[in-house]
Amino acid sequence: MEWAIWLESIRIAMREMRRHPTRSSLTMLGVIFGVAALIAVVSISQGASQQIQGQIANLGSNMILILPESSSQGGLRSGAGTSNNLTAQDGEAIERECSAVTAAATATRIITTVVSEMANWSTEVVAVTPTYLDVRSWPVENGRAIERKDVDSGAKVCVLGQTAAEKLFGRMDPVGEQIRIKGTPFTIIGLLSIKGQSPTSVDLDDTIIVPLTTGIRYLCGPDRPKAIVVTAAGEKAIAPAMGQITSLLRQRHQIHEGDIDDFTVKSLEEAARTAEDTTNVMTTLLVSVAAISLLVGGIGIMNIMLVTVMERTREIGIRMALGASRQMILSQFMIEAVTLAGVGGILGVAVGFAGSHILSYISGWPAIFSPALLILPLVFAITIGVVFGLLPARRASRLSPVESLRHE
């Protein structure tokens, strides 16, 4: 019997929505936009976070970056990387003496124009030691990588990234071809696999790798290396590796206790954590805005339900005169409020799902959905209907039957 009463109440609620379609639609807008905004914001933020984490991991597994610290002269301190404090021997010492490190590579870079028989292209040229590609977890797709013999002999050879190869040779296989870098001929010995973009949207494939000694001799001049990249033995070894590297470099650079380091040690784990924190802050802010929209929608439902109670006062009196209890009247109007919120929530899920795909297409970030993401906003919407429908329902249930029958 109770189920029949509940089903009849739902039927009446749907009938009232059909009788006032415009009013019902406008009432549900706040709930629709609130639920849609929650789904779109959370799905896109989860996708963006996953993409950023993937891009950071793509830079290298458990990678640690060591940079020259700012230089100081005459009491004035220049920007980070302006001093030449690192050497190739530092990288070799780190790999040899730091137990938490599996590999270390030294690198220096310039941006210059590279010329082939087919085209010319301005790109990044990185001069490295042989372990550089291992540290970066960057396999060679075709040909071979830079080897120790190339560094020892100062060979004029290079390995191309996919973007640089495409710009210089189109779809032709570049391995075995020659290019000129700052007027010096280099033979291409390898083609790197696709790496993608960095978290700052830099094309990692737009690069050319040459031996460190060759780069210093012909391209970069006598400048010392600009960075040392290191792979820790594992994720848990990152912190110990950073401590060992700092201690070793302070000793090698003869930095006394209390003095400032002339180098900086950074891990990609820190960058990943920073990116995740930034994404979480933005997600919290936008979810708060969406929640406010839901609350506004709830206030709209309460307002319309109060108007509905006034319009149907005589109907309430008739139902009470025919034996309907105050609890039944309360349940009827609660069900109508929840139905408004529930239908708005279902429409909001559909709009949010579609909006997420549109935002994903525009931003280039993937939209990640989970059952909880689709269910919880709907539950939240129904809860809004319960909370804000309670006052109108209580007012309807407390009407006097006699006064209600007299109401015009």
C-alpha positions, 0 to 999 in steps of 0.5 A: 500500500505504501508503495502505491502511495509513493508511486502516486505521489511521484505521478502527481509530481511529474504531472505538476512539472508538465503543467508548468514546463517553463517554471519547472525548467527555470527552477531546475536551471541552477541544479542543472548548471551546478551538477554540470559544472561539478562534473566538467570541472572535476573530470577535466582537472583529473585529466589535466593532472594525469596528463601533467604527471605523464609529461613529467614522467616522460622527461625521465624516470626518477630524474634529478636535475643539477643546475649552476646556481646564480653567480655573485659579483660585487655584491650583486647576485645574477639569475640562476644558471648564470655561473659556470660551476659544473664540470663533466668531472662532477657528473662522473663523480656523482655516478661513481660515488653516489650509491643512490644514483644509477646514472648521471649525464652532463649536458650543455645546450644552444639554440641555433640554425641547422641546415640540411640539403632540403631545408634549414631549421632553428632548433635546440642542440644539446651536447651530452655524455653517453648516458644522457639518453638512458637518464632521460629514458629516451630510446633510439628508434632507428640507428644508434645513440651517442657512445663513449667512443664518440665523446672520447674522439670528438666525433662529428655525429648527431642524433635527431629528435622526430620534430627536427628530423621532419623539419630538416628531411620531411618523411625521408629517413635521415640516418646516414645523411649530413647536416651543418650546425654553425657551419660544421658538418655532422653525420646523423647516426640515429633517430630518437623515438617520439617524446612529446611535450613537456609540462610547459608545452615545449616540444621535446622532439625538436632537438639534436643530440651531439657528443659533449666534447664535439659540442664544446669544441665546435658549437658551444665554445669553452663554456662549462656544462649547463646541467647534470641530469641524474637517475636515482635508483628508485622513487624512494632513493630520490631524497637520499640521492639528492642528499648525496649529490649535495654533499659530494658537490659541496666537497668538490667545490670546496664550499665551507659550512654555512656558505651558499651552494653554487648549484641547485639540485631539483627533482621532477618529483617536486615539480610533479607535486607542485603541479598537482597542488596547483591543479588541486587548488584550481579544482577546489576553487571551481568546485566551490563555485559549482557548489554555490550554483547548486545552492542557488538552485536549491533556493530556487526550488524552495521558492517555487515550492512555496509558491506551489503551496500557496497555489494549491492550498485549496487542494491541500484542504480537500485532501485533508478533508478526505482523510489525508494525514499531515505526514502524507501532505508533507511526503507529497511536497517533499517528493515534488521538490526531490523530483525537481532536483532529481530531474535537474540532476539527471539533465545536469549529468548529461550536460556535464558529460557533453560539456566535459568532452567539449572542454577536452576538445578545446583545451586538449586535456583528457576528460576522466570519468568515474562512476563516483563522478557521475553518481555523487553530483546526482546524490548532491542534487537530490540532497539539495531537493530534500533540504530546500523542499523541507520548509515548503512541505512542512508549511503545506502539512501544517495548513488548517483544513478549514482555512484551506477549504476557504482559500480562493 
